[in-house]
Amino acid sequence: MKPLKLIILAALVLGLSACAQKDEVSRNEPLSTQLLGPAPVTSFNVQDVRISVPDTLSVSEANVYYPTADIVWRGDVYGERHQQIEALFEEAMTRGLKGLHGTRAIFVDVEVTRFHSLTERARYTVGGVHSIRFMITLRDVQTGAIIGKPHLVNGDLKAYGGKKAVANEHRGLTQKVRILAHLADLIQHEVISLKTDDAVTNLPALASE
C-alpha cells in the first residue's frame, strides 16, 4: 500500500475512535446534566427555596378522563397530595438552583396554584397535558426587597398516553421523573433571567426567614 493511502487510513481510524469516545460520554452522562446543561452564569446565590401548596387547593382521586380539581396526581402512592406536591417542588427547585453561586443572596418563594396531572384512565389511553401553574417571587436576603415582579409561571408539560406512556415507564421515564426534570429546568430559567438590580419594592421578609 502506498504511503499516502496509509496516512489517509490512519486519519479515518483516529476520527472514528474520537467520535465513539464522544458518543459514549454523552450516553453515560446523567439525565439531569443532559437536561439542564452546564451551570449557568448568574449573580444570584439561592439561600433557600420556600414552597407553599395551599390547603384551599381542591384534590380529586376520581379515575375519570378529566376531573374537576386543582390537584390531580398519581405519580406517588395514594396519600396526602398537598404534601406530595410540595415535596416534588422542593426536589425540583433544589435540583434546578443548586448550581447558582453568585454574590447576591436570595430567597425563592413558590406558591403552587394548580397541579393537574393525568388520571390512570387518561394516562393509559389518550394522554394529555400536565397542567402546572405557580407564582414565583425572588427576595433579597438582606433587605427583603422583591427582585423583579412576582408572576405566574405556566409549567405545562405534554403528558404521554397509551403505549408511549407504558414504553416510557419501562425506560424509567415516569410522570414524576419527567415533571421533576421539567420543573428544575423551568425554575432555573426563571431565576437566571432576572438581573440583580431588578428590585422593585422593599417589603418585609417572610416570617420563616
C-alpha positions, 0 to 999 in steps of 0.5 A: 500500500502506498504511503499516502493511502496509509496516512489517509487510513490512519486519519479515518481510524483516529476520527472514528475512535474520537467520535465513539469516545464522544458518543459514549460520554454523552450516553453515560452522562446523567439525565439531569446534566443532559437536561439542564446543561452546564451551570449557568452564569448568574449573580444570584446565590439561592439561600433557600427555596420556600414552597407553599401548596395551599390547603384551599387547593381542591384534590380529586382521586376520581379515575375519570378522563378529566376531573374537576380539581386543582390537584390531580396526581398519581405519580406517588402512592395514594396519600396526602397530595398537598404534601406530595406536591410540595415535596416534588417542588422542593426536589425540583427547585433544589435540583434546578438552583443548586448550581447558582453561586453568585454574590447576591443572596436570595430567597425563592418563594413558590406558591403552587396554584394548580397541579393537574396531572393525568388520571390512570384512565387518561394516562393509559389511553389518550394522554394529555397535558400536565397542567402546572401553574405557580407564582414565583417571587425572588427576595433579597436576603438582606433587605427583603426587597422583591427582585423583579415582579412576582408572576405566574409561571405556566409549567405545562408539560405534554403528558404521554398516553397509551403505549408511549406512556407504558414504553416510557415507564419501562425506560424509567421515564415516569410522570414524576421523573419527567415533571421533576426534570421539567420543573428544575429546568423551568425554575432555573430559567426563571431565576437566571433571567432576572438581573440583580438590580431588578428590585422593585419594592422593599417589603418585609421578609417572610416570617420563616426567614 
